[in-house]
Amino acid sequence: MTTAPATSSDMRGGGAASAQVTAPHRVFNFSAGPAALPLPVLERVQGELLDWRGSGMSVMEMSHRGNDFMAIQAKAMGDLRRLLAVPDHYKVLFLQGGGIGEAAIVPLNLTRERRRADYVNTGHWSTRAIAEAGRFCDVNVAASAEDRGFTYVPAQSTWRLSRDAAYVHVCTNETLGGVEYPAWPDPSGLPDGVPLVADMSSHMLSRPVDVARFGVIYAGAQKNIGPAGLTLVLVREDLLGRARDECPSVFDYAKQAAADSMLNTPPTFSIYVAGLVFEWLAAQGGLAAIERTNVAKATRLYDTIDRAGFYANKVERASRSRMNVPFFLPDARLDDEFLAGAKARGLAALKGHRAAGGMRASIYNAMPLKGVEALCAYMDEFAARHG
């Protein structure tokens, strides 16, 4: 594990004397979100927190209309475009509301003329999105993995699509269930003129994306991009201007695009940190390079689960997520002991979602391979002791 550099603090505001503060060691954080950030990014934030590059203020204190922050946001947008190779006819929006917010914002933006939308249900977050959309339009569940406990991605050939749908919605990685699309859906298999919309919240920037396949891509930042509060949206320009009359202005894609995502005060600090993450990703070699690392981490962890004969992962192998790996012990009465032992070894946030139980290791971009290796070593040790 790494140790953050020691810092000193002069608490003049409170009248306390200057004191040397030794930062605690950093655990391996397997939280599903808010999640771990790359250590170099955190150190950069730490160094710039009080005085951003000679400005005499923190980014948290800057006017979003000032030149300094406008430059921060413009660079972040440009870096994101380069990482994802976003085509010129797409707008990049930095919004708020998270994935569930977008689950409502998408139908508000796309169902002014066509009041039906198709959804592929692959688990918890798809189900939540279907419920939100049902408040605004007629939802057709074109395919569902519920028949096998949400343990797979339904083949596109089985989708029962509507000819008059405003869009087809997919959640390409289910954070809770650990189900990920092994390949991007093919838009040529959709009815003419029907765009594909994707919630990529928990694996955005973990691998290259063929953006041109999608009409809209959205992602909450707190999984793999930056702090909570920021939502990334990529929207094809021909889909702008379709918002319903009741859509609030701050959620209208066309209005936000025209205002460069500054129709209201954006989540400035989250944008700043996300921009640093974009720089870090570029320094790693971009998304193709980070994908190779993510494949290595996921392969190592799944191999441990499968080899031990002690742990169970219920997801079909072809649909296993590289980012969120749920696993179960043979007896749930061992869960607390497993978690206590993990905590003692600096392996944090492994408890599964309350709706699923068991364990879940989220191994986003910021999780180093040595963190996965440490978890696997502990899992082998625990299985040998209790198997």
Secondary structure, 3 states (H helix, E strand, C coil): CCECCCEEECCHHHCCCCEEECCCECCEECCCCCCCCCHHHHHHHHHHCCCCCCCCCCHHHCCCCCHHHHHHHHHHHHHHHHHHCCCCCEEEEEECCHHHHHHHHHHHHHCCCCCEEEEEECCHHHHHHHHHHCCCCEEEEEEECHHHCCCCCCCHHHCCCCCCCCCEEEECEECCCCEECCCCCCHHHCCCCCCEEEECCCCCCCCCCCHHHCCEEEEECCCCCCCCCCEEEEEEHHHCCCCCCCCCHHHCHHHHHHCCCCCCCCCHHHHHHHHHHHHHHHHCCCHHHHHHHHHHHHHHHHHHHHHHCCCECCCCHHHECCCEEEEECCCHHHHHHHHHHHHHCCEECCECCCCCCCEEEECCCCCCHHHHHHHHHHHHHHHHHHC
